[in-house]
Amino acid sequence: MPDTLPIKDAHLKFQDFLKSKNKASATILAYGKDISQLITFLEELEKKHVSEVTSGDIQAFMAQLSTKGYTPKSISRKLNSTRTFYRYLKVNEYITDDPSLVVQHPKYELNPPRILSPLEYRALRDSASSDPRIYAVIEVLLQTGIRIGELANLRMEEVKDNSLFIRVYEGHAAREVPLNKRAKDALKRYFDSRPKTENDHVFITKTGKPFLVRNIRDAIERYFKKAGVENAKINDLRHTFVAHHLRQGVSIVFLSKILGHKRLSSTERYLQYVKDTKNGESTTLLEL
């Protein structure tokens, strides 16, 4: 019976469900932490089964997070995790009503994306000029706008003469992304010095192992510091790619497809941060 499913068992079933959908380990970990927090709170309320939980309980959980100093953005993310959890329970008929749907997200303003100036991204490029691998990482991210995880997952066979094939990643559809001359030149230079290995990941360590996302991020942030570029993160290369092409009149629909955005609105939100945009009709990506 649905009302006999213990909350902890529901959590385990949910994690198994995420794994069966081939969700990224980081995604599973994030959901796991969020739902573990919720379950700890519900146990304090002596709620033992999923059917006992009310919308008031979830609202109280959100209020507790606020008193503990969580930002509205973090609380909103945890509510999204909670809703995904309860959607799973509802679809699988462990509950009849979803108490999370009536709980409102806290209001907050998104921080504007950090868009690097030409002086900043050129300084970053110069700081890494003696390291072919990191230089290629920077150029590929800056010239194609792909995500860090997509870059880390890139395989040798997916590097074509004039494009990259980006495989399905964390629910984002596969797509072809054009490669311009600057990116191709950086990759060629890196391939000339790439360690000989059977590992087919494009970006690897000196010992031939995959260059992991966290290590890529740490390396780029070190080069930002070396370049004297303050308050910058690796995701800012993607933001800069978007802003540059919007300014140059690249079609927002075309750009959205290149970026792998599920919704056009995700690309459109950049327009408020980009001044003097040209009439967006071009479908040619430019060099930065």
LUMMAR-337934 format. One record per residue (C-alpha): residue in one letter; x, y, z. Coordinates in Angstrom, 2 decimals. Layout:
N
("A"; (X; Y; Z))
...
END
This chain:
288
("M"; (0.00; 0.00; 0.00))
("P"; (1.30; 3.52; -0.78))
("D"; (0.72; 4.80; 2.75))
("T"; (3.02; 2.14; 4.20))
("L"; (6.16; 3.32; 2.34))
("P"; (8.67; 4.61; 4.91))
("I"; (10.26; 7.94; 4.05))
("K"; (13.79; 6.54; 4.15))
("D"; (12.84; 3.72; 1.79))
("A"; (11.32; 6.28; -0.55))
("H"; (14.62; 8.14; -0.58))
("L"; (16.54; 4.98; -1.53))
("K"; (14.05; 4.18; -4.31))
("F"; (14.39; 7.75; -5.61))
("Q"; (18.19; 7.47; -5.73))
("D"; (17.93; 4.17; -7.60))
("F"; (15.55; 5.86; -10.05))
("L"; (18.05; 8.68; -10.72))
("K"; (20.82; 6.15; -11.33))
("S"; (18.60; 4.20; -13.73))
("K"; (18.13; 7.41; -15.74))
("N"; (21.93; 7.76; -16.01))
("K"; (21.93; 11.08; -14.19))
("A"; (25.38; 12.53; -13.53))
("S"; (26.95; 11.52; -10.22))
("A"; (27.08; 15.19; -9.18))
("T"; (23.33; 15.50; -9.83))
("I"; (22.55; 12.37; -7.83))
("L"; (24.75; 13.63; -4.99))
("A"; (23.05; 17.04; -4.97))
("Y"; (19.56; 15.53; -4.91))
("G"; (20.68; 13.08; -2.23))
("K"; (21.91; 15.83; 0.09))
("D"; (18.78; 17.94; -0.40))
("I"; (16.37; 15.07; 0.25))
("S"; (18.45; 13.85; 3.21))
("Q"; (18.02; 17.27; 4.79))
("L"; (14.28; 17.12; 4.20))
("I"; (14.03; 13.63; 5.71))
("T"; (16.00; 14.64; 8.80))
("F"; (13.56; 17.50; 9.32))
("L"; (10.54; 15.25; 8.79))
("E"; (11.91; 12.76; 11.31))
("E"; (12.09; 15.57; 13.84))
("L"; (8.37; 16.02; 13.21))
("E"; (7.93; 12.25; 13.73))
("K"; (6.71; 11.74; 10.18))
("K"; (7.55; 8.17; 9.20))
("H"; (5.67; 7.51; 5.94))
("V"; (5.48; 9.54; 2.75))
("S"; (1.70; 9.86; 2.92))
("E"; (1.90; 11.65; 6.29))
("V"; (3.77; 14.66; 4.93))
("T"; (1.78; 17.84; 4.29))
("S"; (2.49; 21.02; 2.40))
("G"; (2.78; 22.73; 5.79))
("D"; (5.62; 20.38; 6.70))
("I"; (7.52; 21.25; 3.54))
("Q"; (6.86; 24.95; 4.08))
("A"; (8.20; 24.60; 7.64))
("F"; (11.33; 22.92; 6.23))
("M"; (11.89; 25.86; 3.90))
("A"; (11.41; 28.29; 6.80))
("Q"; (13.97; 26.39; 8.88))
("L"; (16.49; 26.61; 6.03))
("S"; (16.00; 30.37; 6.02))
("T"; (16.68; 30.65; 9.76))
("K"; (19.87; 28.63; 9.24))
("G"; (21.16; 31.24; 6.80))
("Y"; (20.47; 29.60; 3.45))
("T"; (19.98; 32.11; 0.65))
("P"; (16.64; 32.32; -1.18))
("K"; (18.38; 30.91; -4.26))
("S"; (19.61; 27.85; -2.31))
("I"; (16.18; 27.34; -0.75))
("S"; (14.56; 27.55; -4.19))
("R"; (16.95; 24.89; -5.48))
("K"; (16.11; 22.61; -2.55))
("L"; (12.43; 23.08; -3.27))
("N"; (13.08; 22.00; -6.85))
("S"; (14.77; 18.85; -5.51))
("T"; (11.79; 18.24; -3.22))
("R"; (9.35; 18.62; -6.09))
("T"; (11.33; 16.20; -8.24))
("F"; (11.27; 13.71; -5.35))
("Y"; (7.52; 14.04; -4.89))
("R"; (6.87; 13.91; -8.62))
("Y"; (8.62; 10.54; -8.62))
("L"; (6.48; 9.36; -5.67))
("K"; (3.29; 10.53; -7.37))
("V"; (4.07; 8.95; -10.75))
("N"; (4.87; 5.65; -9.05))
("E"; (1.67; 5.87; -6.97))
("Y"; (3.40; 5.91; -3.60))
("I"; (1.28; 8.99; -2.83))
("T"; (-2.02; 10.24; -4.19))
("D"; (-1.45; 13.98; -3.68))
("D"; (1.75; 15.98; -4.09))
("P"; (2.15; 18.35; -1.10))
("S"; (5.12; 20.17; -2.65))
("L"; (3.13; 21.78; -5.47))
("V"; (1.44; 24.41; -3.31))
("V"; (4.70; 25.52; -1.65))
("Q"; (5.92; 28.77; -3.21))
("H"; (9.48; 29.47; -4.26))
("P"; (11.16; 32.33; -2.38))
("K"; (11.71; 35.40; -4.52))
("Y"; (15.25; 36.33; -5.45))
("E"; (17.11; 38.13; -8.20))
("L"; (19.57; 36.29; -10.39))
("N"; (23.06; 37.73; -10.31))
("P"; (24.04; 39.13; -13.71))
("P"; (26.44; 36.88; -15.61))
("R"; (30.11; 37.85; -15.41))
("I"; (31.06; 38.80; -18.96))
("L"; (34.78; 39.08; -19.54))
("S"; (36.12; 42.08; -21.39))
("P"; (38.45; 41.48; -24.37))
("L"; (41.33; 42.68; -22.18))
("E"; (40.46; 40.06; -19.55))
("Y"; (40.07; 37.02; -21.78))
("R"; (43.18; 37.96; -23.74))
("A"; (45.10; 38.20; -20.46))
("L"; (43.80; 34.75; -19.48))
("R"; (44.81; 33.38; -22.86))
("D"; (48.30; 34.90; -22.55))
("S"; (48.76; 33.53; -19.03))
("A"; (48.23; 29.97; -20.30))
("S"; (50.17; 30.31; -23.56))
("S"; (52.99; 28.03; -22.35))
("D"; (50.57; 25.22; -21.38))
("P"; (49.07; 23.69; -24.57))
("R"; (46.44; 21.67; -22.70))
("I"; (45.04; 24.53; -20.60))
("Y"; (45.35; 26.92; -23.53))
("A"; (43.23; 24.53; -25.61))
("V"; (40.69; 24.19; -22.79))
("I"; (40.35; 27.97; -22.61))
("E"; (40.00; 28.39; -26.37))
("V"; (37.47; 25.58; -26.78))
("L"; (35.28; 26.92; -23.97))
("L"; (35.60; 30.52; -25.16))
("Q"; (35.15; 29.84; -28.87))
("T"; (32.35; 27.21; -28.68))
("G"; (30.43; 28.03; -25.48))
("I"; (30.15; 24.37; -24.46))
("R"; (29.73; 23.40; -20.79))
("I"; (32.67; 22.29; -18.63))
("G"; (31.17; 18.82; -18.20))
("E"; (30.70; 18.52; -21.96))
("L"; (34.34; 19.44; -22.50))
("A"; (35.50; 16.90; -19.89))
("N"; (33.41; 14.16; -21.57))
("L"; (34.63; 14.96; -25.09))
("R"; (36.16; 11.98; -26.96))
("M"; (38.79; 12.04; -29.69))
("E"; (36.39; 10.71; -32.33))
("E"; (33.99; 13.59; -31.57))
("V"; (36.49; 16.21; -32.72))
("K"; (35.71; 16.70; -36.42))
("D"; (37.50; 18.87; -38.97))
("N"; (35.20; 21.82; -38.43))
("S"; (33.00; 20.90; -35.48))
("L"; (32.62; 19.10; -32.18))
("F"; (29.98; 16.46; -31.62))
("I"; (28.58; 17.04; -28.13))
("R"; (26.97; 13.89; -26.78))
("V"; (23.91; 13.82; -24.50))
("Y"; (24.95; 15.31; -21.15))
("E"; (22.84; 15.55; -17.98))
("G"; (19.61; 15.66; -19.93))
("H"; (20.85; 18.08; -22.59))
("A"; (20.40; 16.93; -26.17))
("A"; (23.30; 15.97; -28.43))
("R"; (24.38; 18.59; -30.95))
("E"; (27.07; 19.69; -33.39))
("V"; (29.05; 22.81; -32.44))
("P"; (31.14; 24.65; -35.05))
("L"; (34.90; 24.99; -34.51))
("N"; (36.53; 28.22; -35.63))
("K"; (40.18; 28.61; -36.62))
("R"; (41.39; 29.75; -33.21))
("A"; (39.86; 26.71; -31.48))
("K"; (41.15; 24.32; -34.16))
("D"; (44.67; 25.74; -33.91))
("A"; (44.66; 25.41; -30.12))
("L"; (43.47; 21.80; -30.32))
("K"; (46.11; 20.91; -32.95))
("R"; (48.87; 22.35; -30.76))
("Y"; (47.56; 20.38; -27.77))
("F"; (47.25; 17.13; -29.75))
("D"; (50.90; 17.47; -30.83))
("S"; (51.94; 17.31; -27.16))
("R"; (49.13; 15.08; -25.81))
("P"; (50.47; 11.99; -23.95))
("K"; (50.24; 8.73; -25.89))
("T"; (47.48; 6.68; -24.32))
("E"; (44.60; 4.36; -25.15))
("N"; (42.26; 6.68; -23.21))
("D"; (40.00; 8.35; -25.78))
("H"; (39.08; 11.41; -23.70))
("V"; (40.30; 14.53; -25.50))
("F"; (41.60; 16.18; -22.35))
("I"; (43.72; 13.93; -20.15))
("T"; (46.29; 14.21; -17.38))
("K"; (50.01; 13.58; -17.82))
("T"; (49.40; 9.98; -16.72))
("G"; (46.71; 9.46; -19.36))
("K"; (43.66; 9.66; -17.09))
("P"; (40.58; 11.82; -17.87))
("F"; (40.98; 15.47; -16.90))
("L"; (38.11; 15.78; -14.41))
("V"; (35.72; 18.73; -14.16))
("R"; (36.91; 19.78; -10.69))
("N"; (40.54; 19.72; -11.84))
("I"; (39.74; 21.69; -14.99))
("R"; (37.92; 24.27; -12.88))
("D"; (40.79; 24.56; -10.40))
("A"; (43.36; 24.92; -13.17))
("I"; (41.45; 27.67; -14.98))
("E"; (40.90; 29.59; -11.75))
("R"; (44.65; 29.47; -11.08))
("Y"; (45.27; 30.97; -14.50))
("F"; (42.66; 33.67; -13.88))
("K"; (44.66; 34.67; -10.79))
("K"; (47.92; 34.52; -12.74))
("A"; (46.36; 36.81; -15.36))
("G"; (45.16; 39.26; -12.70))
("V"; (41.50; 38.74; -13.65))
("E"; (39.49; 39.09; -10.44))
("N"; (36.18; 37.50; -9.43))
("A"; (36.10; 35.27; -12.51))
("K"; (35.08; 31.63; -12.83))
("I"; (35.31; 29.10; -15.63))
("N"; (31.57; 29.46; -16.42))
("D"; (32.29; 33.08; -17.35))
("L"; (33.90; 31.84; -20.56))
("R"; (30.48; 30.50; -21.64))
("H"; (28.79; 33.75; -20.57))
("T"; (31.34; 35.71; -22.61))
("F"; (30.76; 33.52; -25.67))
("V"; (27.01; 34.25; -25.51))
("A"; (27.41; 38.00; -24.98))
("H"; (29.98; 38.38; -27.76))
("H"; (27.79; 36.67; -30.35))
("L"; (24.64; 38.51; -29.35))
("R"; (26.53; 41.79; -29.77))
("Q"; (27.67; 40.69; -33.22))
("G"; (24.15; 39.91; -34.40))
("V"; (24.15; 36.13; -34.29))
("S"; (20.61; 34.72; -34.41))
("I"; (19.39; 34.03; -30.89))
("V"; (17.60; 30.88; -32.07))
("F"; (20.78; 29.57; -33.69))
("L"; (22.82; 30.53; -30.64))
("S"; (20.39; 28.76; -28.30))
("K"; (20.82; 25.53; -30.31))
("I"; (24.61; 25.83; -30.23))
("L"; (24.54; 26.34; -26.46))
("G"; (22.22; 23.38; -25.93))
("H"; (19.63; 25.46; -24.06))
("K"; (16.34; 23.63; -23.56))
("R"; (14.40; 26.92; -23.61))
("L"; (14.97; 29.99; -25.75))
("S"; (14.35; 32.13; -22.64))
("S"; (17.65; 30.85; -21.20))
("T"; (19.46; 32.57; -24.05))
("E"; (17.18; 35.62; -24.13))
("R"; (17.98; 36.51; -20.53))
("Y"; (21.44; 37.63; -21.67))
("L"; (19.93; 40.40; -23.78))
("Q"; (19.35; 42.62; -20.74))
("Y"; (23.09; 42.53; -20.00))
("V"; (24.31; 43.15; -23.55))
("K"; (24.15; 46.67; -24.97))
("D"; (24.15; 47.70; -28.59))
("T"; (23.20; 44.35; -30.09))
("K"; (22.96; 44.12; -33.87))
("N"; (19.97; 42.72; -35.72))
("G"; (20.29; 39.01; -34.91))
("E"; (20.16; 37.10; -38.20))
("S"; (23.65; 35.66; -38.68))
("T"; (24.30; 31.93; -38.23))
("T"; (28.09; 32.23; -38.30))
("L"; (30.11; 31.97; -35.11))
("L"; (32.94; 34.50; -34.80))
("E"; (36.32; 34.38; -33.10))
("L"; (36.90; 36.09; -29.79))
END
